[in-house]
């Protein structure tokens, strides 16, 4: 079968020449501004691992290629992390000249020798050693709860050894978990100002603590924000950063959409998103509709623009300096080998033709056909999925320039349905650091795509760390027993994915049983046939943060705790500050049992076939134990018709067992397709609290209590506006909503 016409630059391996754990270095792109047409990165750490290339079973005849390959070959195996990982995807705010003075003894925290050694709190005056640069990873205004790094005058970072509970130094050249802290304002929230009393919490939860409240060493073993841990912050001037987060999805054309809402929820990434329906066009606007099987029902905002004749176009004013473009589009199904083009103009001058295809986008059949061999057969009826993306580097596009997407005479699809455009400024190539190896030194051929069946990145040991590259797969359907995941492992610990771009794979990352301490951040997972990420079978203490997931064929981010093939339930995981957009099957976020897992500060938009957030006892899962926390999330146009009924935007499903011990607070449910909150299942639901939940403009009502549901929800400050119905109660009186204070509209 045909393969993509993309040509990929040669990846490289780099690292000091010793014995364990590979590093991958690529010539193109910086992970803070990763574009899929540029390949770069680092794979770091790990004593035993292998990379086998990207995807798919010979039994179904699918050719595959991957952007980057690394093998642990003889003299080309390399050591663990040595360079900064440059957390840049969030464009951190940097504030110079910041001081921390102990409240108890009025001594300033200082880095001995201006960095490179211990941290103490002995100085009565703040001089060079006592002044630091604070990097606010969250960006925008420095606020309580923001993740920060503290840099001494020599450029080295504060480090809590073991992530906390031990010593503190100012001698680190890394930017990983041990160097990441949380700034907490005592007794309050919101912006942090000069003179505020704050505490600094390490990654493990321990606090930075000045022994005796000052006059001695500073450690990272405080158990609470007590007198030894209280610091007065000063010097908050000299901020350099991107300013406040941009507006959120659905913004008008003069404020293009971005994956972060003004309230700080969602991911901060470097592209600006433009909706086609808000552009000037001579084409036909499709939608809005949420009728499954209609193209616009799977578009962002549930609208798109059809370009069906030569000369039809959409055009918009570019808001920021850019040199790259992503176009989300749909064309008629011409089969797996149909490729054509779509033209791009800047200020009226032709720039490029994007390669577009129907290879990855059309799916057929009903609720239960999504993983069957006939899913690509138009004879099954019920077409859906529709959309794919094309991307390219297109040269300089100044702010204020007019960008036009146009069907020209050589663009041979019958029509082009344009959903959105992402614009981004991608920096130039990274240089190869001295003392590092090129992958070509290990036998790779430059400027050649690397291909193979079942190819993927697997970590078979611990501490594999992947940075700054794209994995471009060739999945054309979902086969559940085919191991075509872009990344996986076998119960690994300490794995990091940072600034990775995955598309056209079945799954982005599927963890092995017992995985611990996985971190996936600053990455883009798009156009998949199953989950973006699945924390599977006892995965614990793992984080997915600041990621953008679009057009996944199953849950965008899931934690599944099956009782079989697992050492125990998923424990202590968190999905935070992610933007999940347009899952074409299943949910944005899902927890299937588990202990003390959290979903916080995320945005979910435009779910095609299921809820936005699902808490479920399904698929043989462990019970919910400990405390499940769903905090500060926004669900936009979530919920759908699937499996013969309405699906609410937030769903609690006690299918195979009780659902208990959950807290759902500070949630905005915006324009759900049917109901805001939905409970289902014949098992008991209890000890679940809703607080501060706003349901606006639901299609059917605020609450849906499914038939045979049993138990109760506690509801405080649940406010419904413009709701046609308060509660649809089909439970036969077996389910109750216990009303607390501050409820209205239902």
ZAMARGU-4260 file (C-alpha; in steps of 0.2 Angstrom, whole numbers, plus 5000, padded with zeros to 4 digits):
<rodrens>
0) 5000/5000/5000 | 5006/5018/4998 | 5015/5027/5011 | 5016/5045/5016 | 5026/5057/5004
5) 5034/5065/5019 | 5053/5066/5019 | 5061/5065/5036 | 5078/5072/5042 | 5091/5061/5050
10) 5089/5058/5068 | 5105/5058/5079 | 5110/5050/5096 | 5120/5060/5108 | 5128/5058/5125
15) 5144/5056/5134 | 5153/5040/5129 | 5149/5027/5143 | 5139/5012/5147 | 5121/5014/5150
20) 5105/5023/5145 | 5103/5030/5127 | 5101/5048/5122 | 5093/5053/5106 | 5098/5070/5098
25) 5090/5077/5082 | 5095/5091/5071 | 5078/5100/5070 | 5067/5109/5082 | 5066/5113/5100
30) 5054/5104/5111 | 5047/5120/5117 | 5041/5123/5099 | 5040/5106/5092 | 5033/5104/5075
35) 5030/5087/5067 | 5039/5091/5051 | 5055/5094/5062 | 5063/5079/5071 | 5073/5082/5087
40) 5075/5075/5104 | 5084/5065/5118 | 5080/5048/5125 | 5089/5047/5141 | 5092/5035/5155
45) 5088/5016/5156 | 5099/5001/5159 | 5090/4989/5147 | 5078/4995/5134 | 5075/4993/5115
50) 5067/5003/5102 | 5058/4993/5088 | 5050/5003/5075 | 5033/5010/5073 | 5018/4999/5071
55) 5007/4986/5064 | 5004/4968/5059 | 5010/4961/5042 | 4994/4951/5043 | 4984/4966/5038
60) 4997/4972/5025 | 5001/4989/5032 | 5017/4997/5029 | 5024/5008/5043 | 5037/5021/5046
65) 5043/5031/5061 | 5053/5047/5062 | 5066/5042/5074 | 5075/5026/5079 | 5087/5022/5093
70) 5095/5005/5097 | 5106/5001/5112 | 5120/4995/5101 | 5138/4990/5107 | 5148/5006/5109
75) 5133/5017/5106 | 5124/5015/5123 | 5124/5031/5133 | 5122/5037/5150 | 5107/5045/5160
80) 5102/5063/5160 | 5115/5076/5160 | 5107/5091/5150 | 5092/5102/5155 | 5076/5096/5148
85) 5071/5114/5145 | 5053/5114/5151 | 5049/5127/5138 | 5033/5122/5130 | 5024/5132/5144
90) 5034/5148/5141 | 5038/5150/5159 | 5038/5167/5167 | 5055/5171/5174 | 5057/5184/5188
95) 5074/5190/5193 | 5080/5197/5210 | 5068/5187/5221 | 5071/5185/5239 | 5065/5173/5253
100) 5066/5178/5271 | 5062/5167/5285 | 5047/5173/5296 | 5054/5167/5312 | 5072/5173/5313
105) 5071/5186/5298 | 5086/5178/5289 | 5087/5177/5270 | 5089/5161/5261 | 5105/5160/5251
110) 5115/5149/5239 | 5133/5147/5245 | 5145/5154/5233 | 5131/5160/5222 | 5126/5142/5218
115) 5135/5125/5216 | 5133/5120/5234 | 5122/5120/5249 | 5107/5132/5253 | 5107/5141/5270
120) 5097/5155/5279 | 5110/5165/5288 | 5111/5182/5280 | 5103/5197/5288 | 5104/5207/5271
125) 5100/5201/5254 | 5115/5202/5243 | 5120/5192/5227 | 5119/5175/5235 | 5102/5179/5242
130) 5094/5184/5226 | 5087/5171/5214 | 5077/5170/5197 | 5060/5161/5200 | 5054/5152/5184
135) 5035/5151/5185 | 5032/5135/5174 | 5013/5139/5173 | 5017/5156/5165 | 5006/5171/5167
140) 5004/5179/5184 | 5014/5171/5198 | 5000/5163/5209 | 4998/5152/5224 | 4999/5134/5218
145) 5011/5137/5203 | 5025/5126/5199 | 5042/5135/5200 | 5060/5132/5198 | 5073/5143/5208
150) 5089/5147/5199 | 5104/5154/5209 | 5116/5167/5202 | 5127/5155/5194 | 5113/5148/5184
155) 5111/5132/5193 | 5094/5126/5200 | 5088/5122/5218 | 5086/5103/5220 | 5077/5093/5233
160) 5087/5077/5234 | 5075/5062/5230 | 5061/5075/5227 | 5060/5080/5245 | 5062/5072/5262
165) 5081/5075/5262 | 5094/5089/5258 | 5092/5104/5247 | 5106/5111/5236 | 5108/5124/5223
170) 5119/5114/5211 | 5108/5106/5198 | 5110/5107/5179 | 5094/5097/5176 | 5076/5103/5175
175) 5066/5088/5181 | 5055/5083/5196 | 5068/5086/5209 | 5071/5103/5203 | 5052/5107/5202
180) 5043/5115/5217 | 5025/5122/5221 | 5024/5139/5228 | 5010/5140/5241 | 5003/5157/5249
185) 4999/5155/5267 | 4981/5156/5271 | 4976/5161/5253 | 4975/5159/5235 | 4978/5170/5219
190) 4992/5181/5214 | 5008/5181/5225 | 5014/5198/5229 | 5029/5206/5238 | 5028/5203/5257
195) 5017/5188/5256 | 5021/5173/5267 | 5023/5158/5257 | 5029/5140/5258 | 5039/5130/5245
200) 5034/5112/5243 | 5045/5099/5234 | 5039/5086/5222 | 5036/5073/5235 | 5026/5084/5246
205) 5039/5089/5258 | 5042/5108/5262 | 5058/5118/5261 | 5062/5121/5279 | 5075/5133/5287
210) 5082/5124/5303 | 5077/5133/5319 | 5067/5145/5308 | 5084/5153/5301 | 5102/5155/5306
215) 5107/5138/5299 | 5105/5126/5285 | 5090/5124/5274 | 5083/5107/5270 | 5068/5099/5260
220) 5060/5088/5274 | 5047/5099/5282 | 5031/5090/5285 | 5019/5105/5285 | 5019/5124/5282
225) 5024/5128/5299 | 5036/5141/5307 | 5052/5134/5300 | 5044/5133/5283 | 5036/5151/5282
230) 5045/5163/5271 | 5042/5181/5266 | 5044/5183/5247 | 5051/5199/5240 | 5059/5207/5225
235) 5045/5202/5213 | 5049/5213/5199 | 5059/5211/5182 | 5046/5198/5176 | 5050/5192/5158
240) 5037/5180/5150 | 5022/5178/5138 | 5010/5187/5149 | 4992/5181/5154 | 4986/5165/5145
245) 4977/5168/5129 | 4958/5166/5127 | 4950/5149/5126 | 4941/5138/5113 | 4927/5147/5104
250) 4935/5164/5105 | 4930/5177/5091 | 4942/5179/5076 | 4951/5194/5084 | 4956/5183/5099
255) 4961/5166/5091 | 4957/5151/5101 | 4971/5143/5112 | 4971/5127/5123 | 4971/5137/5139
260) 4956/5146/5147 | 4958/5163/5155 | 4955/5153/5172 | 4971/5144/5169 | 4964/5127/5165
265) 4970/5117/5150 | 4988/5116/5142 | 4999/5130/5137 | 5007/5126/5120 | 5015/5137/5107
270) 5002/5136/5093 | 4987/5148/5090 | 4971/5139/5084 | 4959/5147/5071 | 4942/5141/5068
275) 4937/5140/5050 | 4919/5145/5053 | 4926/5162/5060 | 4936/5165/5044 | 4931/5175/5029
280) 4925/5162/5016 | 4917/5160/4999 | 4914/5141/5004 | 4899/5134/5013 | 4898/5133/5032
285) 4893/5116/5039 | 4883/5115/5055 | 4882/5117/5069 | 4876/5100/5072 | 4879/5085/5084
290) 4870/5072/5074 | 4882/5057/5073 | 4887/5054/5055 | 4887/5072/5050 | 4904/5079/5046
295) 4902/5095/5056 | 4897/5084/5072 | 4916/5079/5073 | 4922/5097/5070 | 4928/5109/5083
300) 4914/5120/5089 | 4903/5107/5078 | 4906/5118/5063 | 4917/5117/5048 | 4919/5125/5030
305) 4917/5116/5014 | 4928/5121/4999 | 4920/5112/4984 | 4924/5122/4969 | 4941/5128/4962
310) 4944/5145/4970 | 4934/5142/4986 | 4944/5147/5001 | 4945/5152/5019 | 4956/5166/5025
315) 4961/5174/5041 | 4973/5187/5049 | 4988/5178/5057 | 4990/5185/5075 | 5007/5180/5079
320) 5024/5178/5070 | 5023/5160/5062 | 5032/5149/5050 | 5022/5133/5052 | 5004/5127/5049
325) 4993/5113/5053 | 4976/5111/5044 | 4963/5099/5051 | 4953/5094/5036 | 4941/5080/5029
330) 4941/5075/5010 | 4930/5061/5002 | 4935/5043/5005 | 4946/5038/4991 | 4953/5023/5000
335) 4969/5020/5009 | 4981/5025/4994 | 4972/5041/4989 | 4983/5057/4991 | 4981/5074/4984
340) 4985/5092/4989 | 4977/5108/4996 | 4985/5125/4993 | 4991/5138/5005 | 4994/5157/5002
345) 5001/5171/5012 | 4996/5189/5008 | 4990/5182/4991 | 5006/5173/4986 | 5007/5155/4984
350) 5017/5146/4998 | 5015/5127/4997 | 5003/5113/4993 | 4999/5102/5008 | 4998/5083/5006
355) 4981/5077/5011 | 4974/5060/5011 | 4959/5049/5016 | 4970/5035/5022 | 4968/5038/5041
360) 4951/5046/5043 | 4936/5036/5037 | 4928/5023/5049 | 4911/5014/5046 | 4899/5005/5057
365) 4890/5006/5073 | 4895/5007/5092 | 4903/4990/5092 | 4912/4990/5075 | 4926/5002/5079
370) 4939/4987/5082 | 4933/4975/5070 | 4941/4970/5053 | 4927/4978/5043 | 4929/4995/5051
375) 4936/5003/5035 | 4922/4995/5024 | 4910/5008/5017 | 4897/4994/5015 | 4895/4994/5034
380) 4886/5011/5033 | 4886/5025/5046 | 4902/5034/5041 | 4911/5044/5054 | 4929/5049/5060
385) 4931/5060/5044 | 4945/5071/5049 | 4964/5071/5048 | 4978/5084/5049 | 4991/5090/5037
390) 5006/5100/5043 | 5021/5109/5035 | 5035/5122/5038 | 5030/5136/5026 | 5042/5150/5029
395) 5040/5167/5037 | 5022/5172/5041 | 5022/5189/5050 | 5009/5194/5062 | 4995/5203/5053
400) 4998/5193/5037 | 4983/5185/5028 | 4984/5166/5027 | 4972/5158/5014 | 4968/5139/5012
405) 4962/5137/4994 | 4956/5123/4983 | 4966/5126/4967 | 4965/5118/4950 | 4978/5104/4955
410) 4969/5100/4971 | 4959/5085/4966 | 4948/5080/4980 | 4930/5082/4977 | 4929/5094/4992
415) 4939/5099/5007 | 4930/5102/5024 | 4941/5113/5034 | 4939/5113/5053 | 4953/5123/5060
420) 4971/5129/5057 | 4985/5130/5070 | 4999/5143/5067 | 5016/5142/5076 | 5033/5149/5076
425) 5046/5135/5076 | 5064/5139/5079 | 5079/5133/5070 | 5089/5117/5072 | 5098/5113/5088
430) 5117/5111/5087 | 5125/5094/5092 | 5133/5097/5109 | 5152/5092/5110 | 5156/5075/5116
435) 5140/5067/5109 | 5137/5054/5096 | 5127/5055/5080 | 5115/5041/5077 | 5124/5039/5060
440) 5140/5034/5070 | 5129/5019/5075 | 5125/5014/5057 | 5110/5024/5053 | 5108/5031/5036
445) 5105/5050/5035 | 5089/5056/5027 | 5080/5040/5026 | 5064/5035/5034 | 5065/5020/5045
450) 5051/5007/5044 | 5046/4990/5050 | 5031/4980/5057 | 5027/4982/5076 | 5039/4996/5077
455) 5038/5006/5092 | 5048/5014/5107 | 5048/5001/5122 | 5057/5004/5138 | 5061/4986/5145
460) 5071/4993/5160 | 5069/5010/5170 | 5073/5028/5167 | 5070/5029/5148 | 5068/5047/5144
465) 5062/5053/5127 | 5063/5071/5122 | 5059/5082/5107 | 5054/5072/5092 | 5040/5066/5081
470) 5033/5048/5079 | 5023/5048/5063 | 5014/5031/5062 | 5004/5022/5048 | 4989/5015/5057
475) 4974/5014/5046 | 4962/5004/5058 | 4961/4998/5076 | 4966/4980/5079 | 4966/4977/5098
480) 4979/4963/5098 | 4991/4972/5087 | 5004/4981/5097 | 5005/4997/5087 | 5008/5009/5101
485) 5020/5023/5099 | 5027/5020/5116 | 5026/5007/5129 | 5035/4997/5142 | 5035/4983/5154
490) 5032/4990/5172 | 5046/5003/5170 | 5050/5016/5183 | 5056/5034/5180 | 5051/5035/5161
495) 5049/5053/5154 | 5041/5059/5138 | 5043/5077/5135 | 5038/5087/5120 | 5034/5072/5109
500) 5022/5073/5094 | 5013/5057/5090 | 5001/5054/5076 | 4993/5040/5065 | 4996/5027/5078
505) 4984/5016/5087 | 4989/5023/5105 | 5001/5036/5111 | 5007/5027/5127 | 5001/5011/5134
510) 5009/5007/5151 | 5015/4990/5156 | 5008/4982/5172 | 5016/4990/5188 | 5023/5006/5179
515) 5029/5019/5192 | 5034/5037/5191 | 5030/5040/5172 | 5029/5058/5167 | 5021/5063/5150
520) 5021/5082/5147 | 5022/5095/5134 | 5017/5083/5121 | 5004/5082/5106 | 4995/5066/5103
525) 4984/5067/5087 | 4974/5057/5075 | 4974/5040/5084 | 4964/5025/5083 | 4963/5021/5102
530) 4969/5030/5118 | 4980/5044/5119 | 4987/5038/5135 | 4982/5023/5146 | 4989/5021/5163
535) 4986/5003/5164 | 4986/4989/5177 | 4994/4996/5193 | 5002/5011/5185 | 5006/5022/5200
540) 5013/5039/5205 | 5012/5045/5187 | 5008/5061/5179 | 5001/5067/5162 | 5002/5086/5161
545) 5002/5101/5149 | 4998/5089/5134 | 4987/5092/5119 | 4977/5077/5113 | 4966/5079/5098
550) 4956/5066/5088 | 4959/5050/5098 | 4949/5035/5094 | 4946/5030/5113 | 4949/5039/5129
555) 4961/5054/5128 | 4968/5051/5145 | 4963/5035/5155 | 4968/5026/5170 | 4962/5008/5169
560) 4964/4997/5185 | 4960/4979/5179 | 4961/4966/5193 | 4969/4954/5181 | 4987/4956/5175
565) 4990/4969/5188 | 5000/4970/5204 | 4986/4981/5212 | 4976/4996/5207 | 4982/5012/5199
570) 4987/5023/5213 | 4992/5041/5215 | 4991/5046/5197 | 4986/5063/5191 | 4980/5071/5174
575) 4982/5090/5175 | 4983/5105/5164 | 4979/5095/5148 | 4968/5100/5133 | 4959/5085/5126
580) 4949/5090/5110 | 4938/5080/5099 | 4940/5062/5104 | 4930/5053/5091 | 4927/5038/5102
585) 4925/5037/5121 | 4929/5051/5133 | 4942/5065/5136 | 4946/5058/5153 | 4942/5041/5161
590) 4946/5032/5178 | 4941/5014/5179 | 4943/5010/5197 | 4959/5014/5207 | 4965/5023/5222
595) 4969/5041/5225 | 4969/5046/5207 | 4966/5064/5202 | 4960/5074/5186 | 4963/5092/5189
600) 4964/5109/5179 | 4960/5101/5162 | 4949/5107/5147 | 4939/5094/5137 | 4930/5100/5121
605) 4919/5093/5108 | 4917/5074/5113 | 4909/5065/5098 | 4902/5049/5106 | 4903/5048/5125
610) 4905/5059/5141 | 4919/5071/5144 | 4924/5063/5161 | 4919/5046/5166 | 4921/5037/5183
615) 4917/5019/5180 | 4918/5001/5187 | 4920/4993/5170 | 4932/4981/5161 | 4935/4971/5177
620) 4942/4985/5187 | 4947/4987/5205 | 4935/4997/5216 | 4938/5015/5219 | 4947/5017/5236
625) 4955/5031/5245 | 4949/5048/5238 | 4946/5051/5219 | 4948/5070/5216 | 4940/5078/5200
630) 4945/5096/5203 | 4944/5112/5192 | 4940/5105/5175 | 4930/5112/5161 | 4919/5102/5149
635) 4914/5110/5133 | 4900/5102/5122 | 4903/5085/5130 | 4891/5070/5130 | 4883/5062/5115
640) 4871/5048/5109 | 4880/5031/5111 | 4875/5013/5115 | 4856/5017/5113 | 4855/5032/5125
645) 4860/5049/5130 | 4877/5051/5138 | 4880/5065/5150 | 4895/5076/5150 | 4900/5070/5167
650) 4896/5051/5170 | 4897/5040/5185 | 4894/5022/5180 | 4892/5008/5193 | 4892/4994/5180
655) 4902/4980/5188 | 4903/4986/5206 | 4900/5001/5217 | 4907/5019/5214 | 4912/5027/5230
660) 4924/5040/5238 | 4924/5053/5225 | 4925/5072/5226 | 4920/5083/5211 | 4922/5101/5213
665) 4924/5118/5203 | 4918/5111/5187 | 4911/5120/5172 | 4900/5110/5161 | 4897/5121/5146
670) 4883/5117/5133 | 4882/5098/5135 | 4874/5089/5121 | 4861/5081/5133 | 4864/5081/5152
675) 4877/5089/5163 | 4878/5075/5176 | 4873/5057/5172 | 4873/5042/5184 | 4870/5024/5178
680) 4873/5006/5184 | 4864/4993/5195 | 4877/4994/5209 | 4878/5007/5223 | 4885/5025/5221
685) 4889/5033/5237 | 4901/5045/5246 | 4902/5055/5230 | 4901/5074/5232 | 4898/5088/5219
690) 4903/5105/5224 | 4904/5121/5214 | 4898/5113/5198 | 4891/5125/5185 | 4880/5118/5171
695) 4876/5130/5157 | 4864/5128/5143 | 4862/5109/5143 | 4853/5101/5128 | 4841/5091/5139
700) 4844/5095/5157 | 4855/5096/5173 | 4854/5078/5179 | 4850/5061/5172 | 4847/5047/5184
705) 4847/5031/5173 | 4835/5017/5175 | 4840/5005/5189 | 4853/5017/5196 | 4855/5016/5215
710) 4862/5027/5228 | 4865/5045/5231 | 4875/5060/5226 | 4878/5075/5238 | 4877/5092/5229
715) 4882/5109/5235 | 4883/5125/5225 | 4877/5115/5209 | 4870/5129/5198 | 4861/5126/5182
720) 4857/5140/5170 | 4846/5139/5154 | 4842/5121/5158 | 4826/5114/5150 | 4824/5101/5164
725) 4831/5100/5182 | 4832/5081/5184 | 4827/5066/5173 | 4824/5053/5186 | 4822/5035/5178
730) 4829/5026/5193 | 4812/5022/5200 | 4815/5031/5216 | 4831/5021/5220 | 4843/5036/5217
735) 4843/5052/5227 | 4852/5069/5225 | 4855/5075/5243 | 4854/5094/5241 | 4865/5105/5251
740) 4868/5124/5251 | 4869/5135/5236 | 4860/5125/5223 | 4849/5133/5210 | 4842/5131/5193
745) 4837/5112/5195
</rodrens>
